[in-house]
Amino acid sequence: MPMQVLTERRDRERYLAVNQPLSLRVSKPMLANLAVKAIQLESSSSELARLLISAGAKSLGWGDIDSVC
């Protein structure tokens, strides 16, 4: 399931301009867990973080965070 969601996100990002840096302060354990999960899913921590942010926005009822308002 996580790999399917990641693949769908990759297909979607193919047409998005993903070039804006964003700095987040996170705990060291969170950073380590994100890096390990990214390795397991053959991804990058940046790509996985974008996926988590998108899923979090949807769960908060914000809809598609990548859509143009």
WOPEGI-V302810 format. One line per field, one symbol per residue. ss: DSSP state (h for helix, s for strand, l for the rest). phi: phi as a letter, one per 40 degrees, with the letter a starting at -180 (. if undefined). A space follows every 10 residues. Layout:
ss->???
phi->???
This chain:
ss->lhhhhhhhhh hhhlllllll lllllllhhh hhhhhhhhhh llllhhhhhh hhhhhhhhhl lllllllll
phi->.ccccccccc cccdbbccab cabbcbcccc cccccccccc cfbbcccccc cccccccccc gcgcccccc
